[in-house]
Amino acid sequence: MPTRVKVCGLTRAEDVLACVEAGVDAVGFNFWPQSKRYLTLDVAERLAALVPAHVLRVGVFVRAPPAEVRIAVERARLGAVQLHGDEDPQDYIGVGAPLWQVVRISGPESLPGMPSRAASAVLLDAHVEGQGGGGRRFDWALVPWVRAWRLPVWLAGGLTPENVGEAIVRAAPDGVDVASGVESAPGIKDAARILAFMAAVRAAEPKP
């Protein structure tokens, strides 16, 4: 199957439209107030209205109360909830959308034995101070270790148009997630880099 592409940290209507035009599979809206790409729910709702039904809307949360997440799911019509803190996904089962568990990797010792039973997918990101990968990559050789989890695996952390092809060849993830790698400034996407990222992903996929 084709590698799925998610562009995260969208803050502007023109960037949402650029992602849709480029053919991305998912877009991410960041609801963590300390993020450089933070959106209020009102803004996220307006941006979500620009996203066609075939593109997945993902909400990124860090230790948000489940009731707050549930409201965001309803208003922004989120198709997935990405839990990027130290939350227990079991606490979020009732929010109304599938749960993505983020695993922040510093080395083999940071890989858990199994993800939560409540998780529908796993997103692997680099471990840095604070939340998110900070544009830093980790050892992609660790990705095949998680195949035993039998869940879709998304790869994040330091991906760019210049290296995403290598990441796909080495790690064979189900999807790739990019934010800073297609930006001209935090929260400001570069349409040309989004297109270049998509082209690099497709070029790296195995040919039929």
Secondary structure, 3 states (H helix, E strand, C coil): CCCEEEECCCCCHHHHHHHHHHCCCEEEEECCCCCCCECCHHHHHHHHCCCCCCCEEEEEECCCCHHHHHHHHHHCCCCEEEECCCCCHHHHHHHCCCEEEEEEECCHHHCCCCCCCCEEEEEEEECCCCCCCCCCCCCHHHHHHHHHHCCCEEECCCCCCCCHHHHHHHHCCCEEEECHHHEEECCEECHHHHHHHHHHHHHHCCCC
